Amino acid sequence: MSEEDQTTSGTPMPLTAGRTALVVVDMQKAFLDPQGSCARLGLPYDALRTAIPGVKRLISAARESGLPIIYTRFVYRDDYRDGGIVTNQLLPALRENRALAAGTADIEIIDELTPQSGDIVIDKNRPGAFHGTPLRSCLDGLDANGLILCGVTTNVCVETTAREAMQHDFRVWVVADATAEFEDDRHTVALKGLSWMFASIVESRQALAAISSLGQTNPNT
C-alpha cells in the first residue's frame, strides 16, 4: 500500500462555493524558524518546514479565488498564567525557554506567509483553534460550513482543530502534503485517524483544484 493510500480517504466530502474557508494552523517562527523556540529546544524544526511550499500554494490560490483565509497562532501570556498543565507540568521547557510568549518574535507567522489585510488571525493558548477563541463566531460571520486545513503540527494542533471542527458540524478537508509533524509516523497515524470520521484527507493538488472551482462560482469574488 502506498503512503498516499494510507492517508487519503476516498471521495472527499463536498465543499460549497461561498461557504468555505482556508485555515492555516500555527505557521509560526516558533515552529519553523531556525531561531525559533523549537530549534532552541533541539526539536527537528526542519521536518515541519516541509509543509511550507504546500501551505504557500494554498494561500496563493485562496487569495486568487477569494476564499477567506484564517491564520491561527499559538500564544501564551508573557507570564504563562494561561499555560495550565502544559507549561507547568507536561512541558515546562516551553516556559523556561520563553516559547510562544506574547510580544516575542516566536509567535509571529513566518515571513513567507505573512497575513494580509482582510485575513483573520486567531490567537489561542491550547492546541484546538476553537477552544476559548472567537473562531466559531468568525466562521458564522462568514457563513462558512466547510474548512480546508493546513499547517503544523499534524498530530497536535491540526488534528485537534479538525476534530473540533467536525463536532461543530463543519465539513473538513485536511491537506496531507501541506501539514507536517516532527516524526513521520505521527503524521501518518494522525491523518489515518482523522480519515475515519473527522475529515477528508486530500493532497494539495485536490485542494488547489477545489479552491479554483469554488472561486469560479464564489459570489464574493
N, C-alpha and C positions, 0 to 999 in steps of 0.2 A: 504493500500500500504506500502510495506517495505521501510526502508531507502535506501536500495540498489536500489530498483525500482525507487526511486525519483532522484537518482544521476547518474545512469548509462544510457547509450544512445544507446541501441540496438547493432547491429553488428558494431564493431569498423572499422574505415576506414583502408585500408591495409597499412602496412609499408613494406619497401623494404630493403632486406639484403644489407649491404654495404653502405646504404644511410640513416641510422637512427642514431640519437644521443640522449643520455640521458642528460637532462638539469636539474640541481639541483639548485633550486632557494633559495638563501638567507638563507642557513642553518648556520647562524652566531651566535656568542656568544651574540650579542646584543639582539637577539630574544629568544634564547634558554637556556642561561646560568643563573644561579641564581645570578651571579654578573653582568649580562648584563644590558644595559640601560632600557629594557622593565621592568625588575624586579625592577629597581630603580624607575621607573615611576609608579609603582604599577599596572602594567598590568599583566594579568594572563598568564605569560610566560609558565607555566606548561601545559596549554592547547595546546600550539604549540609543545611541546615535544612529543606528541602522533604521530607525523609524523616521528620521528627518526627511529624506527625499520623498517618501510617500505622503507624509503629512503636508509637505510643501506643495506637492501637486494637487492634493485635495483642496487646500486653501485657495490656491490659484483658480481651480475650476469652480469652486463655490463663489468666489468673487465675480467671476465672469458670468455665471448663471444667476446671480442674485440671491443665492441661498444665504440665510442668516448664519453667521459664524459666532460661536460661543467658545471662549477660552476659559479653562479653569486653571487656578493656581493654588497650590498647597502652601498655606501661610499660617504661621503661629504668631501670637503676640510676642513682642520683644522680650517680655518676662516669662514666657512659656506657661502662663497661668491657665491657658486653654489647651495645653498639651495632653493633659489627662494621663492615662495609663501608658500611652506610647512613649512620651518623653520622660516620664517619671520612673517607669519600671521596665518596659519592654526594650526600648532603645534610648537609654539615657545619653548615649553618644551624640544623638541629634542635638540635644540641649548643650552639651559640653563643647560641641563644635560650631555652635551658633547656626545650625542648619535651619533653613526655611524661616528665618526670623524676619518679621515685618521691618521694612525700612532698609533691608540689605539687598545687595545685587542678586543674592541667591534666589529670590522669589520671582525675579523678572523673567518674562518669556525670552527665549534666545533671539538674538538679533535677526536671524534668518526668517523668523516667523512673527515679527513684531505686529501686534494688533493695530488695526487702522480705525479711523473714525467710523463710528457706526457699529463696530463689533462690540459684543458683550463680553465682559470679563467678570468671572465669578470667583471670589476667594473662598476657600474652605479650609477647615482645620482637621478634617477627617478624610479617609480615602474616598468615600462616596460624595459625588458632587451635589446630591440632593439634600444631604444631611445638614440641617441648620443654615441653609443658604436660600437665596431668592431664585434659584434656578427654575423651580416649578412655576413660579409666578411669571418669570420672563418667558418661559415656553408657552404658558397660557396666553400671554400678551401677543405672542407671535402666532397664536392659533396652531401651534405645531402638534402633530401626532406621530411624527417619525424622527428618528435621530440617526445620524451616521457618526460613529465614534472612532477616534484615532488618538494616538498619544502613548504615554507611559505612566506607570508600568502595567503590562498586560495583566499580571496576576494580582495586582493590588488596586490601584485607582481606576483603571479601565474596567476591570471585571466588576468591582463594587458598583460603579456608576451604571454599568449595563444592567446589573441585577435590579438595582433601584428603579431604573427607567422602566423595565418590564412591569414592575409592581405598581408603577403609576400608569400602566396601560399604554406606554409608548411602543411603537414598532421600532426595533433596534437593529441596526447593522453595525458590526464591529469589523474594521478593516485589518485583516491579519498581517499584511506586509506594511502597514502604517502604524503598527504598535510594536512594542519591544519590551523585553524583560532582561534582567541580569543573567538569567540562565535559560537556555533553550527549552529544557524540559518543562519548566514552569510556564513558559509562554505557550507551549503546545497543549499542556494539560488545562490551562485556563481557558483557551479557546474551545477545546473539546467540551469542557463542562458547560460553557455558555451556549454552545450549539444545541444542546439537548432541548432547552425550553426557553432560554432567556434572550437569545439573539440569533440573527442570521450572520454567519461568519463568511465574509467575502474577501476577495482580493481587490487591490486598488483599481485594476482595470474595470472590474464590475462597478465599483463605486463611482469611478470617473464617468463611465457611460451613463449611469443612473443620474448623476448630477447634471450632465449635459441634457439628458432627456427631460428632467424636471425643469430645467431652466427654460427649455423651449416653450413650455406652456405655463410657466410660473407667472401669475398675474402681477407680481410685484417687480418684475424685471423690466 
